Amino acid sequence: MKEEEFVPGRLVCSKAGRDRGKYYLIWKVINETMVQIVNGKERKISGPKKKNIKHLKICPFAAGELFLIEINAKRRVTDADIRKKLSEIPARQTDK
């Protein structure tokens, strides 16, 4: 995995822990191994989850790419925006 792939707004899927299989957006990069992730429901912007990048998988879905552009444009992002983007992910989509 390349560290530059883990940037704010990137769509990721948890591959370890109690939240395995859930989708999140990277909210903030803490250091080269840790990021803060949000999903707008259990993990809101006001209380993001710290997660090691080795427990995350980058997802190639378009929702993450579109959101990446919005965050980088410094637009104010809300939990509702995050929930909407995550709901656009196909429900039974799997990465290979």
Sequence and secondary structure as in RCSB ss.txt:
>XXXX:A:sequence
MKEEEFVPGRLVCSKAGRDRGKYYLIWKVINETMVQIVNGKERKISGPKKKNIKHLKICPFAAGELFLIEINAKR
RVTDADIRKKLSEIPARQTDK
>XXXX:A:secstr
  GGG  TT EEEE SSTTTT EEEEEEE SSSEEEEE SSSS TTS EEEEGGGEEE   HHHHHHHHHHHTT 
   HHHHHHHHHTS TT    
